[in-house]
Amino acid sequence: MYERIMEHARVQDFSFGSGFCAGSFRVQALHKRAVVYLPYGYSEDRQYNVFYLMHGGWSNETTYLGTPENPNVFKNVLDNGIADGKIEPVIVVCPTYNNTSSDDSANYSLALRLTEKYHNELIHDLIPAVEGAYSTYAEDTTQEGLQASRDHRAFCGFSMGSVATWRTFQYGLDYFRYFMPSSGSLTSDGEYMASIVKDSGHIWSDFFIFAASGTEDFAYSSFKDQIEAMADVSDGTFRYANNEGEGNLYFLEQEGGTPSGEYAMEYFYNGLCWIWQA
């Protein structure tokens, strides 16, 4: 299905200065890299939605898009989805929560801490750097400008990237409308998730969660428990629906789906086919 290669769609390296990595006895400034996909025909004369896509454990910012010299298969998926009119032309940004330690993935508790803190550099460093460089719906990169353009921004992730997605929901609801977690949970406490929304001042119609997991994924059970716990909150903060007019929570279950990059790309593709469509 995805054999055509469109050479003019571009994958670019993007360097930026992030926040600080704080240890017990030191503070270190970090200079990090993201990989950016610009759709075929990208023009400064139009505005683009932005899709932030986070990798999982034992991965990095090159996992899904590859590099400018060696693009990975997901670039081809994006090319063809956009060419076929199934995906809105979109800027895709692949960042990393990794810092400088070789244990960032192997050390599970460290990875959890990094994903919990990631929103600081996402909001204050990466989004302004990206959306100040490319043509997006943000009129400027002030806090007000980024919040005003939240409808045109999504955060997505698989596995540990899904945990980062839930953390972005927790800390970045003012900056993102769409969230696409897959196969990585945060909590089984639905009331806690509802409190995030209420404490932020938002209501159910201000966001949409497109969740996905495979039934043979080791994270499936806990992930489904979280989704069901959210849907069970009695005040209607989370409402199952396949459209934004009626609700804000959709759960895609892939029968036989395993914790693999192949299934992750299926979830990303399905979500991109849905969001920002007229």
Summary of the structure (lengths in Angstrom):
residues: 278
radius of gyration: 17.7
end to end distance: 24.1
largest distance: 53.1
contacts: 919
relative contact order: 0.13
helix: 36%
strand: 23%
